[in-house]
Amino acid sequence: MDADATELMRARAAMNAAGGQKISLLALLARICTAALARHPELNSTVDMEAREIVRLDAVHLGFAAQTERGLVVPVVRDAHTRDAESLTAEFARLTEAARAGTLTPSELTGGTFTLNNYGVFGVDGSTPIINHPEAAMLGVGRIVPKPWVHEGELAVRQVVQLSLTFDHRVCDGGTAGGFLRYVADCVEQPAVLLRTL
């Protein structure tokens, strides 16, 4: 799904202009994901094949893709649902630096419950995210670029992003997954929607 990220980018610029630690775009997207997972907990689950049941997880341990000289790794931000944008920004930076230095511990690379993949940093618009087993879903985020968009009934140039959700049909149907993706897009397009969950 394409979403108009103009207001999210403006909100981030305003946050960063106010002083203090700069807030990363990844942190804002992570905060949006954790809010969406609170509304759609089916996507923060795993399938226990031995017990033949779906296990919904209370905590969101958010994996994110980090490119290193040795290839792609997926560090995990523990309890991402309890963190604010500043804390998420700091933890993403810490884990990314450790990934590039090759000092991530096994516990920092395992235990994820949902993954956020921001492949937009590579100049890619869209992709098909592959679920990071044993997780049930992954959100992919493309680059944010100026595109023609109908805004308030008029054609305008807006900052547009493509969002891609891959999910395990064993944990939910397309209606639930679509609701998750729609909520994420709503928060990207109107960041004030997210204030309801803070």
N, C-alpha and C positions, 0 to 999 in steps of 0.2 A: 504494500500500500504506500502511495506517496503521501507525504504530509508537508504542510507549510511550516517550516521551522523558523520563520522570520521573528516571531515574538519570543521564542525560546532564546534565539541568539541575542535579541535586544535585552532580555532579562539577564542573561549571563553577562553582557557588557555592562549593564547597570550594577550588578553585584560586584564585578571586578573594579569598576570605577569608584566604588564606595570605600576602597582601601581594604587592607588586610590581605589574607592569603587569596591568591587567584583561584577561582573555581573552574575546574576542568569541565569540558562538555561531557566527557565520559561520566563524571560524577553526577551531573544532572540527569543523564540518561539512566544511570543506575538507580537514582532516587525515583525516577518515573517507573522503572521496572519493578522495584520493590513495592511501590504503591499499587501497581497493576496486579502483582502477585497476591497482595492482600485481598483484592477483590476477586481474583480468580485463582484460588489456592490449588486447584487441580493441576496447574502447570508447575507447581513447586512440589513435585512428588516423584516417586520412583515405583517401578513395578518389581515386586518381590516374586520372582519366578518360582522359588522353592515353596513359599507359602501360598502362591497363586492369588496374590492380592495387591491392590494399589495402596501404597503407604504415603499419606500426605505428610509433609514435613513442616514443622512449626517455624524453624529458622530458615532464613534465606542466606545461603553461603554462595555468593555470586562469583562465578568464574568469568574471566575476561581474557581475550586473546592478546598476547604480547609477543611481538616479533623480536627475535634475537639473532645474533650471528650464527647460532647453532640451530636455528629453526623456530617454529612457533611453539610456544608453551602457553598453558592456561593456568595462571595463578588464581587463587581463590581468596576473596575478601570475606572473612568470617563475619556472620551476623550483620550483613549489609543492611538489613531492614531496620536496624537500630541506629544507624549512622546518619549524620547530616551531610550536606554537600561538602563542607570543609574536611570532615573526617574521611569521607570517601576519596576526595582529591588526594589527601595525604597518603592514604593507604594504597591507592593506585600507583602513586609515584614511588613509594617505597618498594612495592612488589615488582614494578617494572624495572627499577634499578637493580634489584636483586636478580631478576630474570636475566638481564643483560650481563651482569657480573658472573652469572652461573652459580649463585649462592642460595637459590631457593631450596628450602627443605622439602622432603616428601609431604609433610603435612600442609605446606603452602601450595602444593600442586594437586591435592586430592580433597575429596569431600564436598565438591560443589553440588548445589541443588538446582541451579539455573545458570546459563551462560549468556553473556552479552558480548557480541562480536562486532566491534566497530571497524569494519573493513573499509570504511570511507577514508580512513587515513592513508590508504594506498591508492586513492583516486578512483575507487570503484563505486559505481552507483548501486548495483544490486548483486545478489548472490543467493545460493541456496544453502543456508547454514546446515551443517550436519550435527545432529544431537550428540552431545558429549556424554556417552554412557557412564553411569546409570541414570542420568538426568532424563526428564521427560520433554524438555523444550529448550529452544535457544532463539534469541532475538538477534537478527543481523541488522546493522545500521550502515547505510551507504553514505557517500560524501554529501555534504550540504552545498548546493550550487544554485546560482541564480537561474530561474526558469520562468517562462510565462505561466501565470496562474490567475484564475478568476477570484478576485478578492473584493468582497462587498459589492458584487455585481459588475465590477469593472475588471478589464484585463490589466494585470500589473506584473512587474518583475518581482518575484518573491524568492526567498531562500528555501529550496525544496529538498527534502530527503526521502529516500526510499527505505521503508522498513520491511523486513522479511522475518516471518515467524515459522519455524519448523517445530512440530510437536508430535508426540506419540499418541496415536488415535486410541490406544488402550486406556489412556487416562482421562480423555475428554473427547467431545465431538467438536465439529467445526464451529458450532454456535459459541461455545465457551472460548475457543481459540480466537475466533473473530471478535468477541467481546473484549478479550485481553488486548488484541492489536488495536481495536478502535479506541480503547481507553488510553493506550500509549500515544496514539496519534493525537487524541484530544489534548493530552498534556503537552505534547510537543507544539501543537498549534496555539493552545491557550494555557500557558503555564499556571495561570491562576486556578485552573481546575485542580492542580496538585495541592494547593493550599488547604483544600478540604481534608487532606489526609495527614497534615503536619501537626 
